[in-house]
Amino acid sequence: MQHIRIDRTKRLRDDAGTGHNRWHPDIPPLIEVAPGQVVRLETRDASDGQIRPGMTTADLGNVATKTSHPITGPVHVTGARPGDLLEVEFVDIIPQDYGWTRIRAGAGFLRSDFHDPFLAHWHMEDGWARSAEIPGVRIPEASFMGTAGIAPSHAQLTEWTAREAAAAERGDLILPPDAEDAVPTTGPAATHGLRTIPPRENGGNLDIRHLTKGSRLFIPVAVEGALFSTGDAHYAQGDSECCVTAIEMGATVDLRFRLYKGRAQAEGIRWPRFTHTDFRDAAWQGGGFVATTGMPIEPDGTNRGEDTTLAARNALLAMIDLLAHRGWSREQAYAICSVAADLRISSNVNAPNTVVSCLLPNAIFET
């Protein structure tokens, strides 16, 4: 089995030839793998190893923020051509035994409501994660790769850079190309490479918690060899990853690739797809769940017809209130929701009020 090994005691920039943290078609592959073969990739956490056991919230100010996400690769898939559909099978995902969750000012779904930093350290054992910073809670293992994608073409790079610049001009939250802390550190990939924070048509930071062991991700190929990379593993995450981090960790992932020649072009496939034959949803396991709901109504009573984002915000705030009444701080409650709660559209047809539900499994509570 081919294997890309990394040194987790080093930052990506100091461990040459193991990966990158920008998307660019000119980043050369590290290995070549034929379809059907299994390859093993060791990966770093989203902070590039900067967050470690024993750190406090005061230490977070020294963490470089433009390193996300360090990803291992690229892997050249033999025979992959533009217009093909690449299948990525997650054969196995082996978690590390330490992870973390943080709240960072200015980030996350509720960034206008949470302004103080928060950091939880998780220790994983026997299929559960526990944190001294969030007592009374245990989170079941459901490891997946938060970031998994392939290189964009030069045409896509130009198109996506322009559309994101236009979105920034409209006031959207956009992270433009930035050479600070970029890997590669020089050249076009550093100055013009796309940040790995937003997902795009090439996959990337999808943060889909269903991409666990046994899942298959399908991405339309845009460059020769596809040039696949992955990282940003999560031990567990709720749908929406609301506070902007899940249980972040390093992991080792075994992958198998398959190619469907010309299928993406023939069928006009633009966006990634995925499948899973044996996913277990924690919300439906023994013990059931508690759920809150939200509708698109502002605190002052203004009705924002069919605004699903506002409905999701209200459902999430209601769950945070529920957990706060049960004894957790609002920061602890926000983090609990980010690693374990699922936001789901329950009704999207009864105008003006979309209904979003926030589900939290009872099985995570130890008391």
ROKOL-702087 format. One record per residue (C-alpha): x, y, z; residue in one letter. Coordinates in pm, whole numbers, plus 50000, padded with zeros to 5 digits. Layout:
BEGIN
XYZA;...
! end
This chain:
BEGIN
500005000050000M;501345034449910Q;501535057050212H;502075094450266I;503535098550614R;503665131250805I;505415143751119D;502685157251346R;505255173951570T;505895198051280K;503785223851103R;502975216650740L;505415243550625R;508215225650813D;507425190650682D;508275193550315A;506565171850061G;503515161950264T;500735185450157G;499395220250096H;496775244850225N;495685262349907R;493875248849598W;495815253749276H;496255232048964P;500045236648958D;500715219549292I;502575187649190P;501365153549306P;503285134749575L;502355099749459I;500445082549180E;497825055949249V;495945034049002A;492165030349030P;491295001449261G;494435004349472Q;494245015049837V;496385044349950V;496975055850309R;497265092750397L;498185106650738E;496555140250803T;496885170151034R;494145187551227D;492575219951104A;494905241451317S;498015225451165D;498905211551507G;498935245451676Q;496215236851929I;497455211252180R;496515196752520P;497025221152803G;496435252552599M;494065278852734T;491865304252560T;494585329952627A;496925309652407D;494555310652112L;495655345952028G;498985331551913N;497425306751670V;497955315451303A;494535315851135T;495515314750767K;496905279450785T;493505262350750S;493255236650625H;496495216750593P;495655188150357I;497705157850260T;498395152649890G;497925157049602P;497465121349483V;497565116249105H;494955090549001V;496195071848697T;494035077548390G;491865105348535A;490965131248272R;488785162548266P;485165152248220G;485565119848419D;483785113548746L;486115104049033L;484845080949305E;486625083649641V;485865054549875E;486695060150242F;487915024950324V;488955033350679D;489395063950900I;491595059451207I;491255087951460P;493935101951686Q;493205101552060D;493085139352107Y;490855166151959G;489585201052026W;486645224551971T;486885262451984R;484715293051954I;486435321851777R;485145357351771A;483885367251427G;483435331351310A;480615306151317G;476905306451244F;476095327051557L;479095350351531R;476975380551619S;475905364051947D;479175349352076F;482155372152126H;484305354652390D;486795327152306P;486195291752425F;488315260352399L;487435224452483A;490025196552479H;488655162052398W;490225128652485H;488995098852288M;488835063852429E;486685032752369D;484635050052101G;483755081252301W;485125116552335A;484995134552669R;486105169352770S;486805183953112A;485645217352970E;482185203052893I;481415179553183P;478525155353174G;478725149652798V;480245121452593R;480255121852214I;480205089252014P;482875083451751E;481765090951395A;485055100151228S;485065115950883F;487275137850669M;486025173750677G;488025183650372T;488385161250067A;488745174449715G;490605176649387I;492485204149207A;490565230349010P;491485237648652S;493065271048562H;489735281748414A;487905272648734Q;490545290548942L;489945322548745T;486155319048751E;485895311249122W;488315338949222T;486215364249029A;482855352649166R;484155353349525E;485575388249474A;482145399149350A;480535383449657A;482965402349881A;481965434849713E;478345426949800R;479345423750166G;479555385950194D;482115369950424L;484885359350182I;488505349250236L;490395359449920P;493735345049806P;496415353550062D;500075342650061A;500445346050439E;501065311250587D;500385295750246A;501875262150151V;503415261749892P;505095292750034T;506005308249699T;504805309549340G;501315311449190P;499845286349437A;500805309349726A;499685342149571T;496675330349371H;495715297149530G;492175295049664L;491695292750040R;490455259150163T;487775273350395I;484835273250148P;483805241749962P;483365244649587R;482595223049285E;485895204749343N;484725193149686G;487075205849955G;485785216550295N;482375200250259L;482105191550632D;479525164550555I;479435142350863R;478035113150662H;481375108450482L;482465082650738T;484085048850678K;482255031250396G;481055062650222S;481825071849862R;482325107149735L;481945115349363F;483635146349216I;483825157848851P;487455157948738V;488895190548604A;492645183148561V;494835154248452E;495195129248737G;492425146248941A;495025155649210L;493145145149524F;493955157749875S;492315154150214T;492595165050578G;490675183550851D;489385151451013A;486565152951268H;485895127451541Y;482265138651548A;480175167751423Q;476595179051422G;474935189351098D;475915225951041S;479065225851262E;477535257551404C;480405271851613C;482795266651315V;484665236951466T;483695200951534A;485895177151737I;488955185651530E;491735159851510M;494445143951306G;493655110451144A;494915083450913T;492655075750617V;492675046850370D;491205055050030L;490325037049709R;489645055249381F;487495045549085R;486925063648757L;483785067248547Y;485145077948213K;483485108548061G;480475105948291R;480685140448448A;480775156748106Q;478125134147955A;475665139248241E;476495175548312G;477555168048672I;478745199948839R;478495193849213W;479935166149434P;477675136949523R;478015110349792F;476545077549904T;476665055350211H;475185020750257T;475495016950635D;475395050650809F;474095051151167R;472475083851273D;473235090551640A;470005110351681A;467995078651624W;470025055151843Q;468835042452180G;467525069852408G;465975091752141G;466565128952117F;465345162952229V;464545188851963A;463805225651936T;462295243851639T;462725277451475G;460795298551225M;461795329551025P;460625355251277I;462885382251423E;462945389551799P;460935421351732D;458225400851561G;459165408651200T;458275379350973N;460985371350714R;459045349350476G;460725316250391E;464085326850537D;465535292750623T;468735307450766T;466775327751020L;464655297451109A;467825276851163A;469285304351378R;466165305051597N;466135267251634A;469775267351736L;469355295951985L;466405277352137A;468585246352188M;471305267652347I;468675282152583D;467495246852668L;471025235252750L;471705266852949A;468655259653163H;470125224953224R;473305239753368G;475795244853087W;477175279152999S;476065293552668R;479575288152528E;479505251652639Q;476025247852489A;477145262952157Y;480065238752141A;477815209152228I;475535218651939C;478475221551702S;479715186251772V;476405168051825A;473245186751719A;471655183651376D;469855212151201L;467205198850965R;464635214950741I;461385200250871S;459075220550649S;459885243450360N;456465247050197V;454145264050445N;454825300450356A;455735323150515P;457125301650796N;459785276050713T;460365252551008V;463885241451101V;464415216351381S;467525212251597C;467945176151715L;470255166052000L;470685128952093P;469945120252455N;472725094052438A;475435120852470I;474435129652828F;476215110453102E;473945121553387T;
! end
